[in-house]
Structure formats: C-alpha cells, structure tokens
C-alpha cells in the first residue's frame, strides 16, 4: 500500500515538474528577418507568459505586448492596451516540438497594431542562440 502511494506521489510530481519545464521552454527571444517574438514565463504552473511581438516589412511596422496563456505548445496573447479597432486582436504562437521555431497567426483587428501593409500572419521565427 505504501509503495502505491509513493508511486502515485512520484507520478504526480513528475507530471507537475514536466509541465513546468515544458512551459519554461517557451521563454526566450525568437526572430526572423521581419518578425521578433520575446517571451517571459511569469507562472510556469499555470502557463502564464508575458510576450511582445514586432513586425517590420518595408515602411510598415507594428508592435503588440501582452499577457498570454499556454495551451500545450500554443501561446495565446492578448494585448495589454487595446488599440482603437483592435479590441479583438489575439496572436497565437505555435511552438514546434523542439521549442525552437514558432509560427504566428493573428485574429481579427490586429491591423490596428501594425497597419495594412504588414502582419504577423504566417510568420515563422527561430530561437536566437
């Protein structure tokens, strides 16, 4: 009986520590020629992450910063400050299996943060070494 209880405790502790470690892998600086994503894990157990994304394509540029939550390998970011017309803007950052590349997609209203000539949609960024 004691062995079962100890095994159960070890199994739960392993799952908790693995999820914490997994979310910590989301922290870092990621970039491409046109896009940057910076993340800081605020709560590893709950998957709360502060993030900022910047896009620069020619003369068009934009930035968004906010608090996000992790759902498996996807970070969903909502802006701290809502831009007029950007109330529905949500960025999704999907990490690859190695946590080295991130593909960004954006929801409605994100043009208020970057203009019509550029976007985060479909951009892929790599972890800076």
Secondary structure as UniProt FT lines:
FT   HELIX           2..24
FT   TURN            25..26
FT   STRAND          28..31
FT   STRAND          35..43
FT   TURN            44..47
FT   STRAND          48..57
FT   TURN            58..59
FT   STRAND          60..71
FT   TURN            72..73
FT   STRAND          74..79
FT   TURN            84..85
FT   TURN            87..88
FT   STRAND          90..95
FT   TURN            97..98
FT   STRAND          101..106
FT   TURN            108..110
FT   HELIX           111..114
FT   TURN            121..122
FT   STRAND          124..127
//
